[in-house]
Amino acid sequence: MARRPRFALPGLPQHVIQRGNNRQAAFYTDEDRLFYLECLGDAARKYGCLVHAYVLMTNHVHLLATPLETLALSRTMQHLGRRYVRYVNDRYRRSGTLWEDRFKASLVDTEPYFLRCSCYIEFNPVRAKIVVRPEDYRWSSHRHLGFGTYDALVCPHQEYERLGSSPDERQAAYRALFATELSASELGRIRTTVNQGRPLGSDRFTSEIERALKRAASPPKRGRPTQSGIDQTAGSKSA
């Protein structure tokens, strides 16, 4: 079965998940994580991707990034994957694939979905019960966005910049977003859209993507087709 092409539009942020093959670990030490972030930063600069938020978990990675050209995200992830896999295979005397076949990605509407998606990403270690608070986890963008700890990888999005007129105001407003966890419906929607590769946003946003790319972006409707739909299908087959 042919792969369904991703929805990719330059200038629009995307939520990306890259998982270890068979859910196996992708990181074994802090040195591995540092090298991955170095590879990600180099690839993002080379191919034109702005990384707004991230988290490195043991067996998967979440990114929120904006490609500046149509193929920028794919090229960034391919370059990153090849370089990091070579490093892991050499370091641990292993061979074969490290990541799942393809990374998953979902276009993200800006207001209010962008910041909620950023929260979703940085809350991962809390949901996994690794830490109590997002700021307790070293391997995410949260300390930079919420507390001003310098992170050369992170390029704040305009939605983050709108949170305040000064760094202190923006950081305080961003931390306030984490006062409560995302609702079950928000969690479910973010997970579903990225796993299905569909846009995260309003109906208007999805319609705009469909017009721009000239293909369906909404999930198929459930239920049996109508009689008229069956007749049309039968007619098209016999034509």
Residue frames as qw, qx, qy, qz and C-alpha x, y, z in Angstrom:
[[0.000, 0.888, 0.459, 0.000, 0.00, 0.00, 0.00],
 [0.397, 0.530, -0.027, 0.748, 1.36, 3.40, -1.00],
 [0.324, -0.362, -0.472, 0.736, 2.16, 5.82, 1.79],
 [0.057, 0.900, 0.417, 0.114, -0.21, 8.73, 2.19],
 [0.422, 0.431, -0.130, 0.787, 1.74, 11.96, 1.67],
 [0.307, -0.465, -0.505, 0.659, 2.05, 14.20, 4.69],
 [0.075, 0.934, 0.311, 0.156, 0.30, 17.54, 4.92],
 [0.590, -0.304, 0.003, 0.748, 3.14, 20.03, 4.58],
 [0.218, 0.894, 0.237, 0.313, 2.89, 23.77, 4.13],
 [0.520, 0.165, -0.266, 0.795, 5.85, 26.10, 4.70],
 [0.085, -0.387, 0.152, -0.906, 5.37, 28.57, 7.53],
 [0.738, -0.422, -0.129, -0.510, 2.88, 26.43, 9.47],
 [0.254, -0.506, 0.764, -0.310, 4.00, 24.69, 12.68],
 [0.796, 0.021, -0.547, -0.260, 3.90, 20.92, 12.93],
 [0.664, -0.495, 0.480, -0.289, 3.70, 18.57, 15.89],
 [0.626, 0.433, -0.643, -0.079, 6.17, 15.75, 15.27],
 [0.785, -0.429, 0.411, -0.177, 6.57, 12.39, 16.99],
 [0.577, 0.483, -0.659, -0.034, 9.49, 10.08, 16.33],
 [0.833, -0.407, 0.253, -0.276, 9.37, 6.74, 18.15],
 [0.188, -0.492, 0.846, 0.087, 11.96, 4.08, 18.76],
 [0.562, 0.130, -0.704, -0.414, 11.47, 0.94, 16.71],
 [0.637, -0.293, -0.713, -0.032, 9.08, -1.44, 18.51],
 [0.454, -0.840, -0.074, -0.288, 8.93, 1.17, 21.30],
 [0.835, -0.162, -0.205, 0.485, 12.52, 0.38, 22.23],
 [0.351, -0.798, -0.027, 0.490, 14.80, 2.94, 23.86],
 [0.569, 0.741, 0.065, 0.352, 16.38, 5.59, 21.66],
 [0.047, 0.785, -0.388, 0.480, 18.41, 7.20, 24.45],
 [0.830, -0.201, -0.474, 0.213, 20.55, 5.42, 27.03],
 [0.539, -0.345, -0.264, 0.721, 22.58, 8.21, 28.63],
 [0.019, 0.887, 0.169, -0.429, 22.57, 11.99, 28.96],
 [0.245, -0.451, 0.543, 0.664, 25.43, 12.05, 26.48],
 [0.265, 0.332, 0.818, 0.388, 23.10, 10.47, 23.92],
 [0.082, 0.844, 0.515, -0.126, 20.48, 13.14, 24.53],
 [0.161, -0.777, 0.159, 0.588, 23.02, 15.94, 24.22],
 [0.260, -0.184, 0.707, 0.632, 24.26, 14.53, 20.93],
 [0.219, 0.569, 0.769, 0.192, 20.69, 14.18, 19.61],
 [0.011, 0.906, 0.281, -0.317, 19.97, 17.82, 20.42],
 [0.227, -0.587, 0.429, 0.648, 23.20, 18.84, 18.72],
 [0.267, 0.122, 0.818, 0.495, 22.22, 16.86, 15.61],
 [0.141, 0.751, 0.645, -0.024, 18.72, 18.34, 15.66],
 [0.077, -0.858, -0.031, 0.507, 20.05, 21.89, 15.91],
 [0.241, -0.382, 0.609, 0.652, 22.51, 21.35, 13.07],
 [0.227, 0.324, 0.840, 0.371, 19.88, 19.77, 10.81],
 [0.080, 0.825, 0.520, -0.206, 17.26, 22.42, 11.58],
 [0.090, -0.773, 0.176, 0.602, 19.67, 25.23, 10.70],
 [0.269, -0.200, 0.740, 0.583, 20.85, 23.47, 7.55],
 [0.088, 0.353, 0.837, 0.408, 17.40, 22.80, 6.11],
 [0.171, -0.255, -0.101, -0.946, 15.38, 25.69, 7.53],
 [0.537, -0.523, -0.645, -0.147, 13.27, 24.48, 10.46],
 [0.143, -0.527, 0.355, -0.758, 12.42, 26.56, 13.54],
 [0.513, -0.247, -0.805, 0.167, 12.12, 24.42, 16.68],
 [0.311, -0.604, 0.000, -0.734, 9.64, 25.96, 19.12],
 [0.664, -0.447, 0.421, -0.427, 9.25, 23.20, 21.71],
 [0.658, 0.272, -0.700, -0.059, 10.53, 19.68, 22.33],
 [0.670, -0.505, 0.460, -0.292, 10.84, 16.84, 24.79],
 [0.479, 0.372, -0.793, -0.055, 13.11, 13.80, 24.71],
 [0.838, -0.325, 0.245, -0.365, 11.59, 10.76, 26.36],
 [0.555, -0.397, 0.718, 0.136, 13.34, 7.41, 26.69],
 [0.497, 0.138, 0.800, 0.307, 11.85, 5.84, 23.58],
 [0.325, 0.701, 0.528, 0.352, 10.36, 8.74, 21.67],
 [0.251, -0.180, -0.014, 0.951, 10.66, 12.43, 20.86],
 [0.191, 0.828, 0.527, -0.033, 8.11, 15.22, 20.46],
 [0.316, -0.105, 0.148, 0.931, 8.86, 18.38, 18.50],
 [0.254, 0.849, 0.423, -0.190, 6.87, 21.48, 17.64],
 [0.403, -0.334, 0.387, 0.759, 8.58, 23.04, 14.63],
 [0.483, 0.776, 0.174, -0.366, 7.92, 25.27, 11.65],
 [0.664, 0.076, 0.478, 0.570, 9.50, 24.36, 8.30],
 [0.065, 0.663, -0.075, -0.742, 10.39, 27.40, 6.20],
 [0.361, 0.341, -0.626, -0.601, 10.19, 25.39, 2.97],
 [0.852, -0.024, -0.176, -0.492, 7.90, 22.54, 1.94],
 [0.896, 0.087, -0.424, 0.096, 10.50, 19.77, 2.34],
 [0.057, 0.676, -0.515, 0.523, 12.42, 21.35, 5.22],
 [0.692, -0.416, 0.413, -0.421, 10.91, 19.17, 7.96],
 [0.990, 0.132, 0.032, -0.037, 11.39, 15.89, 6.09],
 [0.630, 0.576, -0.355, 0.381, 14.97, 16.77, 5.23],
 [0.212, -0.663, 0.492, -0.522, 15.69, 17.82, 8.80],
 [0.833, -0.283, 0.353, -0.319, 14.35, 14.57, 10.22],
 [0.941, 0.311, -0.095, 0.091, 16.13, 12.42, 7.63],
 [0.397, 0.659, -0.444, 0.460, 19.48, 14.11, 8.26],
 [0.434, -0.563, 0.476, -0.518, 18.98, 13.93, 12.01],
 [0.949, -0.105, 0.172, -0.242, 17.96, 10.28, 11.87],
 [0.852, 0.406, -0.251, 0.215, 20.90, 9.13, 9.78],
 [0.225, 0.644, -0.500, 0.533, 23.46, 10.96, 11.90],
 [0.536, -0.481, 0.456, -0.523, 22.04, 9.91, 15.25],
 [0.985, 0.005, 0.052, -0.164, 21.56, 6.26, 14.23],
 [0.704, 0.490, -0.397, 0.326, 25.19, 6.04, 13.11],
 [0.081, -0.608, 0.529, -0.587, 26.24, 7.43, 16.48],
 [0.770, -0.306, 0.342, -0.442, 24.12, 4.93, 18.45],
 [0.974, 0.200, -0.100, -0.028, 25.17, 1.96, 16.34],
 [0.538, 0.546, -0.472, 0.436, 28.85, 2.82, 16.68],
 [0.233, -0.572, 0.493, -0.613, 28.66, 3.65, 20.39],
 [0.717, -0.223, 0.487, -0.446, 26.70, 0.56, 21.41],
 [0.064, -0.293, 0.915, 0.270, 28.04, -1.88, 18.81],
 [0.547, 0.390, 0.671, -0.314, 24.64, -2.51, 17.33],
 [0.055, -0.044, 0.641, 0.764, 23.19, -2.54, 13.84],
 [0.003, -0.532, -0.822, -0.204, 19.86, -2.03, 12.14],
 [0.108, -0.663, -0.283, -0.684, 17.14, 0.52, 12.51],
 [0.177, -0.079, -0.604, 0.773, 16.62, 2.61, 15.62],
 [0.336, 0.205, 0.200, -0.897, 13.46, 4.54, 14.75],
 [0.593, 0.462, 0.621, -0.222, 10.07, 3.54, 13.46],
 [0.567, 0.360, 0.535, 0.512, 9.80, 3.63, 9.68],
 [0.137, 0.611, 0.251, 0.739, 8.39, 7.16, 9.50],
 [0.072, -0.160, -0.482, 0.859, 8.01, 10.05, 11.87],
 [0.015, 0.697, 0.709, 0.102, 4.46, 11.26, 12.42],
 [0.161, -0.092, -0.044, 0.982, 3.48, 14.89, 11.93],
 [0.039, 0.739, 0.673, 0.002, 0.40, 17.08, 12.26],
 [0.151, 0.463, 0.109, 0.866, -0.08, 20.65, 11.08],
 [0.288, -0.514, -0.623, 0.514, -1.04, 22.87, 14.02],
 [0.001, -0.847, -0.321, -0.423, -3.33, 25.89, 13.97],
 [0.270, 0.393, -0.382, 0.792, -1.98, 28.87, 15.89],
 [0.222, -0.134, 0.498, -0.827, -4.45, 30.32, 18.39],
 [0.477, -0.728, 0.413, -0.271, -5.33, 28.55, 20.68],
 [0.997, 0.035, -0.064, -0.025, -3.99, 25.20, 19.52],
 [0.569, 0.583, -0.438, 0.381, -0.29, 26.03, 19.28],
 [0.140, -0.566, 0.571, -0.578, 0.26, 26.78, 22.97],
 [0.855, -0.215, 0.264, -0.392, -1.91, 23.84, 24.04],
 [0.927, 0.298, -0.206, 0.094, 0.21, 21.56, 21.87],
 [0.300, 0.615, -0.528, 0.503, 3.35, 23.02, 23.44],
 [0.531, -0.449, 0.471, -0.542, 1.91, 22.24, 26.88],
 [0.976, 0.042, 0.017, -0.211, 1.08, 18.72, 25.76],
 [0.734, 0.472, -0.399, 0.280, 4.67, 18.18, 24.68],
 [0.150, 0.540, -0.566, 0.605, 6.32, 19.55, 27.81],
 [0.678, -0.359, 0.321, -0.555, 3.86, 17.80, 30.15],
 [0.833, 0.192, -0.500, -0.139, 4.96, 14.39, 28.86],
 [0.396, 0.255, -0.760, 0.448, 7.44, 13.66, 31.68],
 [0.369, -0.161, 0.488, -0.774, 4.77, 14.56, 34.26],
 [0.838, 0.068, -0.102, -0.531, 2.18, 12.28, 32.65],
 [0.776, 0.243, -0.578, 0.070, 4.80, 9.53, 32.57],
 [0.729, -0.681, -0.027, -0.062, 5.40, 10.11, 36.32],
 [0.744, 0.253, -0.221, 0.578, 9.10, 10.76, 35.75],
 [0.206, 0.105, -0.299, 0.926, 8.91, 14.17, 37.46],
 [0.008, -0.606, -0.668, 0.431, 6.34, 16.13, 39.45],
 [0.193, 0.851, 0.114, -0.475, 6.66, 19.40, 37.53],
 [0.746, 0.636, 0.090, 0.174, 7.68, 20.11, 33.92],
 [0.118, 0.907, -0.355, 0.193, 10.57, 22.29, 35.07],
 [0.675, -0.520, 0.523, -0.029, 12.07, 19.33, 36.92],
 [0.875, 0.234, 0.376, 0.194, 12.81, 17.60, 33.62],
 [0.317, -0.588, 0.357, 0.653, 16.04, 18.62, 31.95],
 [0.298, -0.027, 0.747, 0.593, 15.37, 17.31, 28.43],
 [0.222, 0.730, 0.632, 0.136, 12.65, 19.63, 27.22],
 [0.234, 0.492, 0.145, 0.826, 12.14, 23.24, 26.14],
 [0.392, -0.784, -0.468, -0.108, 10.18, 24.10, 29.29],
 [0.551, -0.554, -0.149, 0.606, 13.00, 25.66, 31.29],
 [0.298, 0.062, 0.299, 0.904, 13.77, 27.98, 28.39],
 [0.151, -0.518, -0.507, -0.672, 10.17, 29.04, 27.68],
 [0.530, -0.711, -0.441, -0.142, 8.98, 29.10, 31.28],
 [0.631, -0.701, -0.066, 0.325, 12.06, 30.26, 33.17],
 [0.223, 0.950, -0.211, -0.060, 14.44, 31.85, 30.69],
 [0.667, -0.427, 0.542, 0.282, 17.17, 29.22, 30.89],
 [0.304, 0.652, -0.445, -0.533, 19.08, 29.64, 27.65],
 [0.728, 0.111, 0.670, 0.094, 18.53, 26.94, 25.03],
 [0.010, -0.448, 0.485, 0.751, 20.11, 27.63, 21.63],
 [0.141, 0.194, 0.913, 0.331, 17.78, 25.12, 19.95],
 [0.099, 0.671, 0.703, -0.214, 14.53, 26.91, 20.81],
 [0.063, 0.139, 0.270, 0.951, 13.11, 29.63, 18.58],
 [0.205, 0.399, 0.656, -0.607, 10.00, 31.04, 20.31],
 [0.164, 0.498, 0.719, 0.455, 6.91, 31.19, 18.11],
 [0.075, -0.350, -0.087, -0.930, 4.91, 34.39, 17.65],
 [0.619, -0.555, -0.438, -0.341, 2.12, 32.91, 19.79],
 [0.695, -0.372, -0.368, 0.493, 4.59, 32.67, 22.65],
 [0.315, 0.128, -0.037, 0.940, 5.86, 36.20, 21.99],
 [0.289, -0.527, -0.323, -0.731, 2.29, 37.51, 22.32],
 [0.620, -0.491, -0.593, 0.152, 2.11, 36.31, 25.92],
 [0.417, -0.796, -0.176, 0.402, 3.80, 39.45, 27.20],
 [0.327, 0.934, -0.073, 0.123, 5.79, 42.55, 26.39],
 [0.056, -0.759, 0.630, -0.155, 8.94, 41.41, 28.22],
 [0.498, 0.210, -0.841, 0.030, 10.72, 38.09, 28.80],
 [0.076, -0.029, 0.786, -0.613, 9.56, 38.00, 32.43],
 [0.593, 0.192, 0.198, -0.757, 5.93, 38.56, 31.42],
 [0.704, 0.284, -0.520, -0.391, 6.08, 35.91, 28.73],
 [0.342, 0.186, -0.891, 0.234, 7.68, 33.36, 31.03],
 [0.260, 0.044, 0.658, -0.706, 5.15, 33.99, 33.80],
 [0.681, 0.255, -0.011, -0.686, 2.22, 33.72, 31.38],
 [0.621, 0.289, -0.700, -0.203, 3.66, 30.55, 29.90],
 [0.114, 0.112, -0.891, 0.424, 4.10, 28.95, 33.33],
 [0.472, 0.101, 0.404, -0.777, 0.49, 29.82, 34.10],
 [0.693, 0.220, -0.435, -0.531, -0.62, 27.61, 31.20],
 [0.526, 0.142, -0.831, 0.108, 0.69, 24.63, 33.17],
 [0.338, -0.269, 0.519, -0.738, -1.37, 25.33, 36.29],
 [0.787, 0.095, 0.456, -0.404, -3.79, 22.63, 35.16],
 [0.388, -0.095, 0.837, 0.374, -3.30, 19.60, 32.95],
 [0.338, 0.096, -0.514, -0.782, -4.96, 19.39, 29.56],
 [0.746, 0.028, 0.324, -0.581, -8.44, 17.88, 29.56],
 [0.626, -0.009, 0.774, 0.096, -8.98, 14.32, 28.44],
 [0.621, 0.697, 0.355, -0.049, -10.62, 15.57, 25.25],
 [0.177, 0.914, -0.334, -0.147, -7.64, 17.82, 24.45],
 [0.403, -0.477, 0.770, 0.131, -5.19, 15.00, 25.10],
 [0.678, 0.263, 0.687, 0.020, -7.20, 12.66, 22.92],
 [0.529, 0.829, 0.146, -0.107, -7.48, 15.11, 20.07],
 [0.024, 0.840, -0.516, -0.165, -3.77, 15.97, 20.01],
 [0.492, -0.278, 0.819, 0.103, -2.82, 12.29, 20.10],
 [0.674, 0.451, 0.583, -0.048, -5.31, 11.33, 17.41],
 [0.439, 0.882, -0.031, -0.167, -4.39, 14.08, 14.97],
 [0.028, -0.748, 0.641, 0.170, -0.65, 13.46, 15.13],
 [0.524, -0.135, 0.840, 0.045, -0.99, 9.68, 14.93],
 [0.613, 0.562, 0.554, -0.008, -3.31, 10.01, 11.94],
 [0.424, -0.013, 0.347, 0.836, -1.26, 12.80, 10.38],
 [0.052, 0.749, 0.551, 0.363, -4.24, 15.14, 10.31],
 [0.118, 0.523, -0.127, 0.834, -4.37, 18.87, 11.14],
 [0.342, -0.490, -0.641, 0.482, -4.89, 20.05, 14.70],
 [0.022, -0.079, 0.003, 0.997, -7.10, 23.10, 14.54],
 [0.460, 0.387, 0.361, -0.713, -10.48, 24.58, 13.72],
 [0.657, 0.475, 0.583, 0.046, -12.72, 23.52, 10.84],
 [0.324, 0.931, -0.055, -0.160, -11.69, 26.72, 9.07],
 [0.227, -0.696, 0.647, 0.213, -8.02, 25.78, 9.41],
 [0.591, 0.013, 0.795, 0.136, -8.65, 22.30, 8.01],
 [0.566, 0.724, 0.390, -0.058, -10.65, 23.72, 5.10],
 [0.134, 0.920, -0.298, -0.216, -7.82, 26.14, 4.28],
 [0.376, -0.446, 0.782, 0.221, -5.34, 23.26, 4.20],
 [0.627, 0.335, 0.702, 0.046, -7.64, 21.26, 1.93],
 [0.448, 0.876, 0.135, -0.119, -7.93, 24.18, -0.48],
 [0.054, -0.841, 0.493, 0.214, -4.18, 24.82, -0.45],
 [0.291, -0.363, 0.870, 0.164, -3.18, 21.18, -0.98],
 [0.626, 0.222, -0.383, -0.642, -6.24, 20.13, -3.00],
 [0.536, -0.038, -0.842, -0.035, -6.90, 16.99, -1.00],
 [0.645, -0.626, -0.300, -0.319, -9.01, 15.92, 1.95],
 [0.212, 0.420, -0.634, 0.613, -7.61, 16.64, 5.42],
 [0.613, -0.312, 0.297, -0.662, -10.66, 15.79, 7.54],
 [0.272, -0.126, 0.949, -0.097, -11.14, 12.26, 8.90],
 [0.299, -0.159, -0.755, -0.562, -13.59, 10.13, 6.87],
 [0.583, -0.248, 0.165, -0.756, -17.14, 10.13, 8.15],
 [0.206, -0.094, 0.954, -0.196, -18.22, 7.04, 10.06],
 [0.622, 0.334, 0.482, -0.518, -21.12, 4.84, 9.07],
 [0.570, 0.271, 0.710, 0.311, -22.34, 3.18, 5.92],
 [0.047, -0.088, 0.350, 0.932, -22.52, 5.23, 2.72],
 [0.517, 0.382, 0.303, -0.703, -25.88, 6.59, 1.64],
 [0.722, 0.375, 0.580, 0.033, -27.79, 4.89, -1.18],
 [0.440, 0.894, -0.030, -0.077, -26.91, 7.77, -3.50],
 [0.167, -0.764, 0.610, 0.124, -23.26, 7.30, -2.60],
 [0.642, -0.069, 0.759, 0.084, -23.52, 3.55, -3.37],
 [0.655, 0.660, 0.368, -0.022, -25.18, 4.28, -6.70],
 [0.222, 0.928, -0.277, -0.113, -22.48, 6.81, -7.61],
 [0.372, -0.556, 0.733, 0.124, -19.75, 4.34, -6.70],
 [0.701, 0.209, 0.680, 0.054, -21.36, 1.57, -8.72],
 [0.539, 0.824, 0.160, -0.075, -21.75, 3.92, -11.66],
 [0.024, 0.869, -0.471, -0.147, -18.14, 5.01, -11.53],
 [0.535, -0.315, 0.774, 0.125, -16.97, 1.38, -11.50],
 [0.665, 0.402, 0.626, 0.069, -18.99, 0.48, -14.54],
 [0.327, 0.897, -0.023, -0.296, -18.06, 3.57, -16.54]]
